[in-house]
Amino acid sequence: MSVKDQGGVVMKNFLKNAWSLISRPSSTSPTPPTPAPTVPTPIPAPTQEPAKVKKPISRLTTFLVGIAFNAGLIFVATIIVTNFTGGFTIRGIIASVLAALAILMVFGWNGIREIPPVHVGVPMILGDLSNLFLLPGGYSWILPKPFMDFVEVSLKEQTMDPEIKGVLSSDNKTASVDTLIQFFISNPYAYLRMDNAVKALEGLIGRNIRWLANMVEVVKLPGVKGLFSELLEGTTLDKIVNHTSTDTDRVVAEAMVLGLIKDPTEDFSKIDVGGIKETAQEWGLTIKKAMVTEVAIPKEITDANAERDVEIAQTKSETIQQELFWILLGGGDLEEGKKVWKEMDGSERAKIIQAERNKRTVITVDGNAGDFTKGSVAGAQIRGGKP
């Protein structure tokens, strides 16, 4: 076998081995340690494995790569052009300069891209997203289209306040819940791979809210705002079971259906019912704050509760006034006043009640006064106290 043939065989084997290494399944590579299994959340939601978060590369690095790439391309183009134009002649030099200018215009100038501040660019290589690196805010250099491009992603902190309407309580009444969520995009690649992560987050919030509301009577829903917020942030089952407003039996039964517990004798303080943070992290979002700001129940229920509260307050007020009257009637002794009250006949009680309610004015005049005095007092009272 000739030296040429041997070289061809060696090159063929090298390419074959290289391709086998590239196309080898990823299962042969060292696998990372498997995380400990987590307890499923009460509100199941589609999840996906989060991609590893990349830090934006330096802008200077991108320009150094661009300079090296364009310089190499100009060098190769110069050699090719001079070979076709007869060497380093005037014609060859002019052709080389024109080729260099064309390369700088197409690959150099067009490769300079701007990304707004507090944003990053997720690169696209040949039309598909890549998690190899992230482009920082400002000016960077990449290969021009169609070889490379990028998608802008804002890293600014965002606020959403979804209103969850038609929330059904345990007694089949509807309410609405206002929430406030503060978050930012921490993994731009995972965020873009998720189909509308913000809308999915809003749906996850609604499912969590509805799950807990279904364990509480409608009149008690405003009293569980704090528990709603804890559920969104992430809480344990004992905080829900032991809350005064929740239906304990219903919560336990639901937890068993969801597989959170196997029997009611388990230690609920160790059962994590989950929140929105872990799932949002898989979607490339980091939750800073999640809370329920208001719970609105139907107006007719609110009005009925208000009327009942007014009636209770009036009853208490009248009871207090009655006891004060008995104390006065008994000379400071409540029991003595009650005895005096019992000894009065109906007409005496009616006069006193009317006087207390300002429906009748009782005027007492000394019995030794003359008729003229009695008439003057009565006339003054009729004229509003003026003689």
C-alpha positions in Angstrom: 0.0 0.0 0.0 1.4 3.4 -1.0 2.0 6.3 1.4 -0.9 8.1 -0.2 -3.3 5.3 0.3 -2.2 4.9 3.9 -2.8 8.6 4.5 -6.3 8.3 3.1 -7.2 5.3 5.4 -5.9 7.2 8.4 -7.9 10.3 7.5 -11.0 8.2 6.9 -10.7 6.4 10.3 -10.1 9.8 12.0 -13.3 11.3 10.5 -15.2 8.1 11.4 -14.1 8.2 15.0 -14.8 11.9 15.3 -18.3 11.5 14.0 -19.0 8.6 16.4 -17.9 10.8 19.3 -20.1 13.7 18.2 -23.2 11.5 17.5 -22.8 9.3 20.6 -25.9 9.5 22.9 -25.6 11.8 25.8 -26.3 8.9 28.2 -22.6 7.9 27.9 -21.5 11.2 29.4 -21.3 11.5 33.2 -24.7 12.1 34.6 -25.2 14.7 37.4 -26.4 13.4 40.7 -30.2 12.9 40.9 -31.9 15.4 43.2 -34.0 14.1 46.0 -37.6 13.5 45.1 -40.0 16.4 46.0 -43.5 16.1 47.2 -46.0 16.9 44.5 -47.8 20.2 44.7 -51.5 20.2 45.2 -51.9 22.0 41.9 -50.2 19.9 39.2 -48.7 21.9 36.3 -46.7 20.9 33.3 -43.0 21.3 34.0 -39.8 20.9 32.1 -36.1 20.5 33.0 -34.6 23.9 33.5 -31.6 24.7 31.4 -28.4 25.7 33.1 -28.2 29.4 33.6 -25.5 31.1 31.5 -23.8 34.4 32.4 -23.5 37.0 29.6 -20.1 37.0 28.0 -18.0 40.2 27.9 -18.7 42.6 25.1 -14.9 42.9 24.6 -14.7 39.2 24.1 -17.2 39.3 21.3 -15.3 42.1 19.5 -12.0 40.2 19.9 -13.6 37.2 18.3 -15.0 39.4 15.6 -11.6 40.9 14.8 -9.9 37.5 14.7 -12.6 36.1 12.5 -12.6 39.0 10.0 -8.8 39.1 10.0 -8.6 35.4 9.2 -11.3 35.7 6.5 -9.4 38.7 4.9 -6.2 36.7 5.0 -7.7 33.7 3.2 -9.5 36.0 0.7 -6.2 37.9 0.0 -4.4 34.6 -0.8 -7.2 33.4 -3.1 -7.5 36.8 -4.9 -3.8 37.2 -5.4 -3.5 33.7 -6.8 -6.3 34.5 -9.4 -4.8 37.9 -10.3 -1.2 36.8 -10.8 0.4 37.5 -7.4 1.0 40.8 -5.5 0.7 43.1 -8.5 -1.2 46.4 -8.5 -4.2 44.5 -9.9 -3.9 41.9 -7.2 -3.5 44.5 -4.4 -6.5 46.4 -5.5 -8.6 43.3 -5.7 -7.4 42.2 -2.3 -8.4 45.6 -0.8 -11.8 45.5 -2.4 -12.3 41.9 -1.1 -11.2 43.0 2.4 -13.6 46.0 2.4 -16.5 43.7 1.3 -15.7 41.3 4.1 -15.5 44.1 6.7 -18.8 45.4 5.4 -20.7 42.1 5.3 -19.2 40.3 8.3 -17.6 43.1 10.3 -20.0 46.1 10.3 -23.2 44.0 10.0 -22.1 41.8 12.8 -22.2 44.7 15.3 -25.5 44.4 17.2 -27.0 46.5 20.0 -29.0 45.2 23.0 -30.9 47.6 25.3 -29.7 48.1 28.8 -30.9 45.6 31.5 -31.5 43.1 28.7 -29.6 40.1 27.3 -29.6 38.4 24.0 -30.2 34.7 23.6 -28.3 33.7 20.5 -29.9 32.0 17.5 -27.6 29.8 15.4 -28.9 29.0 12.0 -32.4 29.9 13.1 -32.6 27.9 16.4 -32.1 29.1 20.0 -28.8 28.2 21.6 -27.8 28.1 25.2 -24.1 28.3 24.6 -23.8 31.8 25.8 -25.7 35.1 26.4 -25.0 38.5 24.9 -24.9 41.4 27.4 -26.6 44.7 27.1 -24.8 47.2 24.8 -22.9 46.6 21.6 -21.6 43.1 20.7 -20.4 41.4 17.6 -21.9 38.2 16.2 -22.0 36.6 12.8 -24.7 38.4 10.7 -27.9 36.8 9.5 -28.7 34.1 8.5 -25.7 32.5 10.4 -26.5 34.1 13.8 -29.1 36.3 15.4 -30.5 36.9 18.9 -33.7 37.4 20.9 -33.9 40.2 23.4 -35.0 39.3 26.9 -35.6 41.9 29.6 -34.0 41.3 33.0 -36.0 44.0 34.7 -38.1 43.2 37.7 -41.7 42.9 36.7 -45.0 43.1 38.5 -48.3 41.3 37.7 -51.6 41.6 39.6 -53.9 39.0 38.2 -57.5 39.0 39.4 -58.8 35.5 39.9 -62.5 35.7 39.3 -65.2 33.0 39.8 -63.4 31.4 42.8 -65.7 28.8 44.3 -65.9 28.4 48.0 -66.7 25.2 50.0 -70.4 26.3 50.2 -70.6 26.8 46.4 -70.5 30.6 46.5 -68.2 32.7 44.2 -65.6 35.3 45.1 -62.7 37.1 43.4 -59.1 37.3 44.6 -56.6 40.0 43.7 -52.9 39.0 43.8 -49.6 40.8 43.5 -46.6 38.9 42.1 -43.1 40.4 41.7 -40.7 38.4 39.5 -37.9 38.7 37.0 -36.5 36.5 34.3 -33.5 34.6 35.7 -33.0 32.0 32.9 -33.7 33.7 29.5 -33.1 30.5 27.5 -35.6 28.4 29.6 -38.0 31.4 29.5 -38.0 31.4 25.7 -38.3 27.7 25.4 -41.5 27.9 27.5 -44.6 28.9 25.6 -45.7 32.1 27.2 -44.2 31.6 30.7 -45.9 34.6 32.2 -49.4 33.4 31.2 -48.6 30.0 32.5 -47.5 31.5 35.8 -50.8 33.4 36.0 -52.7 30.1 35.4 -50.6 28.4 38.1 -51.5 31.2 40.6 -55.2 30.8 39.8 -55.1 27.0 40.3 -53.4 27.4 43.7 -55.9 30.0 44.8 -58.9 28.0 43.7 -57.6 24.9 45.4 -57.4 26.5 48.8 -60.6 28.6 48.4 -62.6 25.4 47.9 -61.7 24.4 51.5 -63.2 27.6 53.0 -66.7 29.0 53.4 -67.3 32.2 51.4 -67.8 34.4 54.5 -64.4 33.3 55.9 -62.4 33.9 52.7 -61.4 37.5 53.5 -59.8 36.1 56.7 -57.5 33.8 54.9 -55.5 36.4 52.8 -52.4 35.6 54.8 -52.9 31.8 54.2 -53.4 32.4 50.5 -50.1 34.3 50.4 -48.3 31.5 52.3 -49.7 29.0 49.8 -48.3 31.0 46.9 -44.9 31.4 48.5 -44.9 27.7 49.7 -46.1 26.4 53.0 -46.7 23.2 54.9 -49.9 21.2 55.2 -50.2 21.8 59.0 -50.6 25.6 58.5 -53.6 24.9 56.3 -55.2 22.1 58.4 -54.8 24.1 61.6 -56.2 27.4 60.3 -59.5 28.4 61.9 -61.2 29.1 58.6 -60.4 25.9 56.7 -62.4 22.7 56.6 -59.9 20.3 58.2 -61.6 17.1 57.0 -61.9 18.4 53.5 -58.2 19.5 53.4 -57.0 16.1 54.7 -59.2 14.2 52.2 -57.9 16.4 49.3 -54.3 15.9 50.4 -54.8 12.1 50.4 -56.3 12.3 46.9 -53.4 14.3 45.7 -50.9 11.9 47.2 -49.5 14.4 49.7 -50.2 12.0 52.6 -51.1 8.3 52.9 -53.1 8.5 56.1 -54.4 11.3 58.4 -51.9 10.3 61.2 -48.8 11.7 59.3 -46.9 14.7 60.6 -48.4 17.5 58.6 -45.6 19.9 59.5 -43.2 17.9 57.3 -45.6 17.9 54.3 -44.7 20.6 51.8 -47.7 21.5 49.7 -45.4 23.6 47.4 -46.0 27.0 45.9 -45.3 28.7 42.6 -41.6 29.4 43.1 -40.2 26.0 42.2 -42.3 25.6 39.1 -41.7 29.2 38.0 -37.9 28.5 38.4 -38.2 25.7 35.8 -39.8 28.2 33.4 -36.9 30.6 33.8 -38.7 33.0 36.3 -37.6 33.9 39.8 -40.4 35.0 42.2 -39.4 37.7 44.7 -42.8 38.2 46.3 -46.2 36.6 46.0 -49.2 37.8 48.0 -53.0 38.1 48.0 -54.0 41.8 48.3 -57.8 41.5 48.5 -60.6 39.0 48.6 -64.0 40.2 47.4 -67.1 38.2 48.3 -70.6 38.8 46.8 -72.2 42.1 47.8 -75.4 40.5 49.0 -73.4 38.5 51.5 -71.4 41.5 52.6 -74.7 43.5 53.1 -76.3 40.7 55.0 -73.2 40.4 57.3 -73.2 44.2 57.8 -76.9 44.2 58.8 -76.3 41.3 61.2 -73.3 43.2 62.7 -75.5 46.3 63.1 -78.2 44.3 64.8 -75.7 42.7 67.2 -74.2 46.1 68.0 -77.6 47.6 68.7 -78.6 44.7 70.9 -75.4 45.0 72.9 -75.9 48.8 73.2 -79.5 48.4 74.4 -78.4 45.8 76.9 -75.7 48.1 78.3 -78.1 51.0 78.5 -80.7 48.8 80.3 -78.1 47.7 82.8 -77.0 51.3 83.4 -80.6 52.3 84.0 -81.0 49.5 86.6 -77.8 50.6 88.3 -79.2 54.2 88.5 -82.5 52.9 89.6 -80.9 50.9 92.4 -78.7 53.7 93.6 -75.6 52.1 92.2 -76.5 48.5 92.8 -77.5 46.5 89.7 -79.4 43.8 91.5 -81.2 46.3 93.6 -82.3 48.2 90.5 -83.6 45.0 89.0 -85.8 44.4 92.1 -87.2 47.9 91.9 -87.9 47.4 88.2 -89.8 44.2 88.9 -91.9 45.9 91.6 -93.1 48.7 89.2 -96.4 48.3 87.4 -96.8 48.5 83.7 -97.7 52.2 83.4 -94.6 53.2 85.5 -92.3 51.1 83.3 -93.9 52.6 80.1 -93.3 56.2 81.3 -89.7 55.4 82.2 -89.0 53.7 78.8 -90.6 56.5 76.9 -88.5 59.0 78.8 -85.3 57.0 78.2 -86.0 56.9 74.5 -86.8 60.6 74.3 -90.4 59.9 73.2 -91.9 61.6 76.2 -90.6 64.3 78.5 -91.3 63.8 82.2 -91.5 67.0 84.2 -91.5 66.8 87.9 -92.9 69.8 89.8 -92.9 70.1 93.6 -96.4 69.2 94.8 -96.5 72.3 97.1 -96.2 74.7 94.2 -99.1 76.7 93.2 -101.1 76.5 90.1 -99.4 79.6 88.6 -96.0 78.0 89.1 -97.1 74.7 87.5 -98.5 76.5 84.5 -95.4 78.6 84.0 -93.2 75.5 84.0 -95.4 73.7 81.5 -95.6 76.8 79.3 -91.8 77.2 79.3 -91.4 73.5 78.3 -93.8 74.0 75.4 -91.9 77.1 74.3 -88.6 75.2 74.3 -87.5 76.3 77.8 -88.2 80.0 77.4 -90.4 81.6 80.1 
